[in-house]
Amino acid sequence: MGESNIYKPELMEVTEIIDETIDTRTFRLQFKDKELAKNFSFKAGQFGEYSMFGEGESTFCIASSPTRPEYIECSFKQIGKVTSSMRRLSVGDTIGFRGPYGNYFPVEEMKGKNVLFIAGGIGLAPVRCVIWNVLDLRDQFKDITIVYGARSFNDLVYKRELKEWKERKDIKTVVTLDPGGEVPDWDGEIGFVPAIVEKTAPKSENTVAIVCGPPIMIKFTIPVLTKLGFKEENIITTLENRMKCGLGKCGRCNVGNVYVCKDGPVFTYAQMKDLPQEY
């Protein structure tokens, strides 16, 4: 018997489509192979390769939580050939999937601690998977704080869930918009994410901070966290902007001696400091 094809995608059906913003959409997907669906598992922070046959593949995190194994979800922005093709899919259509790949957020090690989630723009997608993972096991964690920001109200993703999180009494949710991006009757914060983090973050003691968003947001948020006393090993982020094959074969995500797809995409700030400055 020859080796199975590591690049062969499994078939998944689009069972639900949610428009998050004018150019960002969420797919809920289920495996067509019932046996595969029953045995599939993943961890928060892992990613997959989503393929449009005849068009190519795109790399996205699995945006749903492993505590909800009956489906997976991905959220994507329309920016190229593959994602434009994905935008044309309807409920009932087929998409290819390879995965899960990469490492994951240390949810087990986070139990019994406070958790601070910080996200910007579409960067909420990889954070959302671990937010729901933690919320579905709520009694195993201490205080939970979510700080999320976007350029404007129209750029906020997962608006229904943001509303649900803000209404929950067992977590603190802060949503902020860049100055000028608010709408009438906006009742959230106005300001850039790093400043809002400094204003609203919990104490750093026994707290893990998970950060994901545009590189500029991460660049200015990490110094705020270190100033607040967060240890470098307790600041965790996910790097996904260079991955392509998911298998460490194409070399596109290679940074120094690290392959983001195999050694990541989840890194602590302590690990990130050792990467070349280009990252």
TAWOCOR-V836494 format. One record per backbone hydrogen bond with DSSP energy under -1.0 kcal/mol. NH is the residue of the N-H (numbers start at 1). CO is the residue of the C=O. E is the energy in kcal/mol with one decimal. If there is no record, write none. Layout:
nh->(NH | NH)
co->(CO | CO)
e->(E | E)
This chain:
nh->(8 | 10 | 12 | 13 | 14 | 15 | 16 | 18 | 20 | 21 | 25 | 26 | 27 | 28 | 29 | 30 | 32 | 37 | 38 | 39 | 40 | 46 | 47 | 48 | 49 | 50 | 51 | 52 | 55 | 56 | 58 | 60 | 62 | 63 | 68 | 71 | 72 | 74 | 76 | 78 | 84 | 85 | 86 | 87 | 89 | 92 | 93 | 95 | 96 | 97 | 98 | 101 | 103 | 105 | 107 | 110 | 112 | 113 | 114 | 115 | 116 | 117 | 118 | 119 | 120 | 121 | 123 | 124 | 125 | 128 | 129 | 131 | 132 | 133 | 134 | 135 | 136 | 138 | 140 | 141 | 142 | 145 | 146 | 147 | 148 | 149 | 150 | 153 | 155 | 156 | 162 | 163 | 164 | 165 | 166 | 167 | 172 | 174 | 176 | 177 | 178 | 181 | 186 | 189 | 191 | 196 | 197 | 198 | 199 | 200 | 201 | 207 | 208 | 209 | 210 | 211 | 212 | 218 | 219 | 220 | 221 | 222 | 225 | 226 | 227 | 228 | 229 | 230 | 234 | 235 | 236 | 237 | 239 | 254 | 255 | 258 | 260 | 263 | 264 | 267 | 269 | 269 | 270 | 272 | 273 | 274 | 275 | 279)
co->(5 | 97 | 95 | 30 | 93 | 28 | 28 | 26 | 24 | 24 | 76 | 18 | 74 | 16 | 72 | 13 | 11 | 33 | 34 | 35 | 36 | 43 | 101 | 60 | 98 | 58 | 96 | 56 | 52 | 52 | 50 | 48 | 46 | 73 | 65 | 68 | 29 | 27 | 25 | 23 | 80 | 81 | 82 | 83 | 86 | 14 | 90 | 12 | 51 | 10 | 49 | 47 | 264 | 44 | 105 | 106 | 140 | 110 | 206 | 143 | 208 | 145 | 210 | 147 | 212 | 149 | 120 | 121 | 122 | 124 | 125 | 127 | 128 | 129 | 130 | 131 | 132 | 135 | 137 | 138 | 113 | 115 | 172 | 117 | 174 | 119 | 176 | 181 | 152 | 153 | 158 | 159 | 160 | 161 | 162 | 163 | 144 | 146 | 148 | 189 | 150 | 178 | 183 | 175 | 177 | 192 | 193 | 194 | 195 | 196 | 197 | 204 | 114 | 234 | 116 | 236 | 118 | 214 | 215 | 216 | 217 | 218 | 221 | 222 | 223 | 224 | 226 | 225 | 231 | 232 | 209 | 267 | 265 | 251 | 258 | 255 | 253 | 259 | 260 | 237 | 232 | 235 | 232 | 268 | 269 | 271 | 272 | 276)
e->(-1.6 | -3.2 | -2.8 | -3.2 | -2.7 | -2.7 | -1.2 | -2.5 | -2.1 | -1.8 | -2.3 | -3.0 | -2.7 | -2.5 | -3.3 | -1.9 | -2.2 | -2.5 | -1.9 | -1.6 | -1.6 | -2.2 | -1.9 | -2.7 | -2.7 | -3.0 | -2.2 | -2.8 | -2.6 | -2.3 | -2.3 | -1.8 | -2.2 | -2.6 | -2.0 | -1.1 | -2.1 | -1.9 | -2.5 | -2.5 | -2.2 | -1.9 | -2.4 | -1.8 | -1.7 | -3.4 | -2.1 | -2.6 | -2.6 | -2.0 | -2.2 | -2.4 | -2.6 | -2.8 | -2.4 | -1.4 | -2.5 | -1.9 | -2.8 | -2.6 | -3.1 | -3.3 | -3.2 | -2.4 | -1.6 | -2.7 | -2.0 | -1.5 | -2.1 | -3.0 | -1.1 | -2.4 | -2.6 | -1.5 | -2.4 | -2.9 | -2.6 | -1.4 | -2.6 | -1.6 | -2.3 | -2.5 | -3.0 | -3.2 | -2.6 | -2.0 | -1.5 | -2.3 | -1.0 | -1.4 | -2.6 | -2.0 | -1.9 | -3.1 | -2.4 | -1.5 | -2.6 | -3.4 | -2.7 | -1.6 | -1.8 | -2.7 | -1.7 | -2.5 | -2.7 | -1.8 | -2.8 | -2.2 | -1.5 | -2.2 | -2.6 | -1.8 | -2.4 | -3.1 | -3.0 | -3.1 | -2.0 | -2.1 | -2.7 | -1.5 | -1.7 | -2.2 | -2.2 | -2.6 | -2.2 | -1.8 | -1.1 | -2.5 | -1.6 | -1.1 | -3.1 | -3.1 | -2.7 | -1.3 | -3.2 | -2.2 | -1.3 | -3.6 | -1.3 | -2.7 | -1.1 | -2.6 | -1.1 | -2.5 | -2.1 | -1.2 | -1.7 | -2.0)
